[in-house]
Amino acid sequence: MKIAFTIDFEDWYQGIDLPFDKWKNLEKRLHIGHYKLLELFQKANVKATYFLLGKTIEDHPEMISEIINEGHEIGCHTYSHPFIYKLTPQAFREELQKSKQLINSFGVRYSGFRAPYFSIDARSLWALDILKEEGFTYDSSIFPGDAKRTGIPGFNPKIQHLNNGMQEFPISTLKVFNFDFGVGGGYFRLLPYTFFKEKMEKILEERHSIFYLHPWELDIKQPKVPGINRRIRFTHYVNLYSAEKKVKQLLTDFECTTVADILNNQ
């Protein structure tokens, strides 16, 4: 079994739930993690899936071209990084269409979507039908556990065909002291690598897995934002210094590929 290595392509301030109109005043640092990731993938001969944020496409079109030229898969991550369950169906459709228009300008085919914060849950399953109507063939947004702000406890963790004809590749999770940890992000940085590796090997005995990461996780000098939720601050900044080394080891220890490669070769 393989790991689908996925990147939520956003800058350091875009996933902290800061108001959209505050973004323009913050330092853009996406290039730091972006070029580190490209180098890691090149050295490991790995292609990944990049879920692109529309605002990031506007700000850094040259980086999108570099990702495409390296042969990585492209997917959609909305335009402004909202919680899907806080949107109306029409507002969600507009987010998709705005982001799709930007992706389409690169003339590349794409079929996948990931919701910010994994925020397609029991409150927003209607979003899956809108994704289908907008031409997407797979989603990778559902967290099959309790992620505090989102998640669907008891959801089947395996790849599955939905009633609307799409495929769902749920976020992979680990049980740690009765908590549901996502396979990636702050959880990956928090756990000792040997413990993480052992858990991953057990998952891969049964099914393919998803791993997720953000470019900013390889930027150890990113600014600290005052006044944010304590839990969000912890998961955002914990162990940034170890992330690059761990990612390099992950790419060595496991067979990693794109979401599309796994879905197309089941």
Residue pairs with C-beta under 8 A, 6 or more apart in sequence:
1 204
1 205
1 206
1 207
1 208
1 209
2 204
2 208
2 209
2 254
2 255
2 256
2 257
2 261
2 262
3 200
3 204
3 208
3 209
3 210
3 211
3 250
3 254
3 255
3 256
3 257
4 49
4 140
4 169
4 208
4 209
4 210
4 211
4 256
4 257
4 258
4 259
4 261
4 262
5 46
5 48
5 49
5 211
5 213
5 251
5 256
5 257
5 258
6 48
6 49
6 50
6 51
6 75
6 114
6 140
6 184
6 210
6 211
6 212
6 213
6 259
7 37
7 48
7 49
7 50
7 51
7 212
7 213
7 214
7 215
8 15
8 51
8 53
8 77
8 114
8 116
8 212
8 213
8 214
9 30
9 34
9 50
9 51
9 52
9 53
9 56
9 67
9 77
9 214
9 215
10 30
10 53
10 56
10 77
10 81
10 214
10 215
10 216
11 26
11 28
11 29
11 30
11 56
11 59
11 215
11 216
12 29
12 30
12 216
12 219
12 222
12 223
13 22
13 23
13 26
13 225
14 23
14 53
14 55
14 56
14 81
15 81
15 116
15 117
15 214
15 216
15 236
16 225
16 228
16 232
16 236
17 83
17 117
17 228
17 229
17 232
18 26
18 225
18 228
20 55
20 80
20 81
23 55
26 223
27 223
28 59
28 60
29 216
29 219
29 222
30 56
30 59
30 60
30 63
30 215
30 216
31 60
31 63
32 215
32 216
32 218
32 219
33 214
33 215
33 216
33 217
33 218
33 219
34 60
34 63
34 66
34 215
36 215
36 218
36 244
37 48
37 213
37 215
37 218
38 66
38 67
38 70
40 46
40 244
40 247
40 248
40 251
41 47
41 48
41 70
41 72
41 251
42 70
44 248
44 251
44 252
44 256
46 251
46 256
46 257
47 70
47 71
47 72
47 73
47 257
47 258
47 261
48 72
48 73
48 256
48 258
49 72
49 73
49 74
49 75
49 112
49 258
49 259
49 260
50 67
50 72
50 73
50 74
50 75
51 75
51 76
51 77
51 112
51 113
51 114
51 140
52 64
52 74
52 75
52 76
52 77
52 99
52 102
52 103
53 77
53 78
53 79
53 80
53 81
53 99
53 116
54 77
54 78
54 79
54 80
54 95
54 98
54 99
54 102
54 103
55 79
55 80
55 81
56 63
57 64
57 99
57 102
57 103
58 102
64 74
64 106
65 106
67 74
68 74
68 106
68 108
72 258
73 110
73 112
73 258
73 259
73 260
73 261
74 103
74 106
74 108
74 110
75 110
75 111
75 112
75 113
75 114
75 140
75 259
76 96
76 99
76 100
76 103
76 110
76 112
76 113
76 114
76 136
77 99
77 113
77 114
77 115
77 116
78 84
78 95
78 96
78 99
78 115
78 116
79 95
79 98
79 99
79 102
80 95
81 116
82 91
82 95
82 116
82 119
83 116
83 117
83 119
83 149
83 150
84 92
84 115
84 116
84 119
84 120
84 124
84 127
84 141
85 119
85 120
85 121
85 123
85 124
85 150
86 119
87 95
87 124
89 126
89 127
89 130
92 127
92 130
93 130
93 133
93 134
96 113
96 130
96 131
96 134
97 134
100 134
100 135
103 110
111 135
111 136
111 137
111 138
111 260
112 136
112 137
112 138
112 139
112 140
112 259
112 260
113 131
113 136
113 138
113 139
113 140
113 141
114 139
114 140
114 141
114 212
115 124
115 127
115 139
115 141
117 149
117 150
118 141
118 142
118 143
118 147
118 150
118 151
118 171
118 182
119 141
119 149
119 150
120 127
120 128
120 139
120 141
120 142
120 150
121 142
121 143
121 150
121 151
121 152
122 152
128 139
128 162
128 164
128 166
128 168
129 164
131 139
131 166
132 164
132 165
132 166
136 166
137 166
137 167
138 166
138 167
138 168
138 169
138 259
138 260
138 263
139 162
139 166
139 167
139 168
139 169
140 168
140 169
140 170
140 171
140 210
140 259
141 171
142 152
142 155
142 168
142 170
142 171
143 150
143 151
143 152
143 155
143 170
143 171
143 173
143 180
143 182
144 151
144 152
144 153
144 154
144 155
144 156
144 157
144 170
144 171
144 173
145 151
145 152
145 153
145 155
145 173
145 180
146 153
146 179
146 180
147 180
147 182
148 231
151 180
153 180
155 170
156 170
157 170
157 172
157 173
157 207
158 170
158 207
159 167
159 168
159 169
159 170
159 207
159 208
159 262
159 263
159 266
160 167
160 168
161 167
161 168
162 168
167 263
169 208
169 210
169 259
169 262
169 263
170 210
171 182
171 183
171 184
171 210
171 212
172 182
172 183
172 203
172 209
172 210
172 211
173 180
173 181
173 182
173 183
174 180
174 181
174 182
174 183
174 187
174 191
174 196
174 199
174 203
175 181
176 191
181 187
181 190
181 191
182 212
183 200
183 203
183 209
183 210
183 211
183 212
184 210
184 211
184 212
184 213
185 212
185 213
185 214
185 217
185 235
186 234
186 235
186 236
186 238
187 235
188 196
188 211
188 213
188 243
188 246
189 217
189 238
189 239
189 240
189 242
189 243
189 246
190 235
190 238
190 239
193 246
193 249
196 246
197 253
200 209
200 254
203 209
204 254
208 262
210 259
211 250
211 256
213 243
213 247
216 222
217 240
217 243
218 240
218 243
218 244
218 247
219 240
220 240
220 241
222 240
224 237
225 233
228 236
250 256
